[in-house]
Amino acid sequence: MAPVGRMANQLLSTLPWRGGRLSFRGICDGRTAAFSSSSAAATPDSDSGVRVPGKKFLEIFSEEFEIGARKITLETGKIARFANGSVVFGMEDTKVLSTVASAKSDGARDFLPLTVDYQEKQFAQGVIPSTFMRREGAPRERELLCGRIIDRPIRPLFPAGFFHEVQIMASVLCSDGKQDPDVMAANATSAALMLSDIPWGGPIGVVRVGRICGQLIINPSMDELSLSDLNLIYACTRDKTLMIDVQACEISERDLEAALRFAHPEAIKYLEPQVRLAEKAGKMKKEYKLSMVSDATFEKIRSFTEAAIEAVFTDPTYGKFERGEALDNITQDIKKELEEEGDEEGLKFLSKTVDTVRKKVVRRRIIGEGLRVDGRRLDEVRPLYCESGSFPVLHGSSIFSRGDTQVLCTVTLGAPGEAQRLDSLVGPPTKKFMLHYSFPPFCINEVGKRVGLNRREVGHGTLAEKALLAVLPPENEVPYTVRVNSEVMGSDGSTSMASVCAGSMALMDAGIQLKEHVAGVSVGLVSETEPSTGEITDYRILTDILGLEDHLGDMDFKIAGTRNGVTAIQLDIKPAGIPLDIICECLDPARKARLQILDHMEQEINVPRSQDGRNSPRLSTLKYNNDAIRKLIGPLGALKRKIEEETGGKISVGDGCITVIAKNQAIYDRLMEKINFIAGREIEQGSVYKCIVTAIKEYGAFVEFNGGHQGLLHISELSHQPVARVSDVISVGQVLNLMCIGLDIRGNASLSLKATLPKPSSVTSSRDESSALNEQAPKANVELKTVKNNENQPRPSMEALTAVVIRSASEWDAEEKVASQPQPSKAKSPIDAKKIKIGTVLTSKVFKIRKHGLVLDLECGIRGMFWFESGSTREFSVGEELLVKCSSFSSKGIPVMSLVQE
């Protein structure tokens, strides 16, 4: 095919020319235009008068600096030039764009409508999305969490009364996978706000700190972060802390304080480059209209409401809803008076003004008198209630209450293949431990509508998830995918920390081997500041804050951990920063409260529950070759789906292995039976297999077992007594439990039926029978033996099968002489697990009593099972001796016993 340009030239050469001019009709407007033939050959350097587009020069401003041995760049002016402020933040080969835009009017609202959208598109790592539409959809959990990391430190720095809509959009342009873009996006947003004309009290610096082998590291890479026992995100201004987010492996309070003090000077290094960039390319700050109430209106509303509000707050008998109703009545009373007076300004700012009066009353009582709203001391924890195993049908469950805050947690265990897939630019591709937090409207007695992912719910759930991750056992010890559901039943402050406590108990109730219990508590702050400078002049630290204290206070400092140290922290503040010394001072009261809560939790459950006899799932990983796996899956997975439908279990196929998971032991046994029959397992000498007779010959029978393997059952291995014809004992299609007694070099198996049957012994009944026969035949003794099939597969035809053995009188005399000698008791002889066969009689003791049977002690650490018969009324006690006989084996080789009538 010819190039497009060449084809065009050939086409033009065939057109008729009229006077050296080519006429055509315009596509857009239908008008006729003309070009001269000489113009077509004109070059940009000719004097023909043809205009050549000029080159556009972009005025680009940038700043370069180093933090933690990493080169960082701030750039503006190249892209997103129409945005109010835009900055590209670069660290090595990862670049993040952050833009800021603001509405021109406040929209007559009484709050700051700040929206932060963070997005990671797959083009940033050269990947096409795997969705059906091949494009990104709704924000993922990680994107919501990164948006919260940006939102929390910048929100307190907007001026009071600034209610204009502000939208921040941060997107990753490219990523090398070495650096997490979340901290980079927060710093880029700070720089973009500095360049914009929006009033804002920045800049801020955000830094990540890790710790490897006790050494603190600034801006660790993702590889370094995987080895670190600390993941600290710290945001601050020049002299105050704005936000803290921590995930740690039981780090002590002293080491945590050292990390915070190490992070502050490093974060400050981000401030000067932003200031210099704003001096070069920043806009003049606009005079925005601030919605502020006048002093006269404020005093008027305060004089009407202050006394009534104080009376409500001084009565500790009020509950959450009673107190809220009384405060609402006060607001409605003053609203009626303002409506009668026609005070429009008072009505406009009534809600914010009454809220300010409430804050002043609460702060004055706490700081001046040391009295809280509900009458507690400043360091007192509300009454606690702990309950585990609330719903026995579930894998794990618990209820935790602190005051009026109540959380129900449930645990669901699943197969490894059910792990959550994470389509993020950095971090692991899957997640096997999930904690999902739910805040339904009824928990605060409201009417609401359930929608999709909620930023608050995602943030609270992730905080509780990080707190519990530190105490989970390694993944190779817990092959499950674990999902914890936290359902808030009642909310009056710090439901996320209640989720940590309830989640820890539920995991232990599910049998997960946690290292320690984890508890969490929220610490608040009430302070007085100097109006002119904003400096804190006096303050009080509150332990276990109420929802009202969270709303009217300055800080919500959530701290979770074990007795050994902290595992997760989240700090959110309302003023424009809090000194780091006050933040560090809060760690000690939080630890004391955490220990009190742990004491109550350990009284309820202090060790993981045993999974014996419970509804916990059964899971195992089996290795097979590819042919066996292919046989198990079937065409297009049809056989695998059929097995799952018939048994109720699940099969997860991996590389050279399959993972089997079932809800309980019964389903697991059915599932393993089908898998072993289809795919088989490694043939071992001495193991018992379920076999199907496929052909009968004179010398024995051929059987199929273990997923299609062929084996020979020789006629000599049918019974302990001679067998005349094979067809007299077994038939084609019969199912037998046979033991493998040998393997040749080709892998062919020799099987035995008599190895699974009890050996003949001289019993009274046999001697009586032989004596009767001896009387009829005085010159020869005749013994009649009944050959029985496996007890699990009874065959009526075999009950009457007999074999005749003729012995001499001398042989009988020798046998009777041996039988008359005292024999050692079988119950006292040492028992070997491999020697226990079907029909073996033992003396056992009751070790444990379960709902459906007994766990028996068969000596030498061997355990057996005995299932209760339906309709049986016999009672057993621990330690009781029983005479039992082995009747079968479970899929795991555990002897199943039956009682012997003495």
Summary of the structure (lengths in Angstrom):
residues: 902
radius of gyration: 40.2
end to end distance: 97.9
largest distance: 142.1
contacts: 2793
relative contact order: 0.06
helix: 32%
strand: 29%
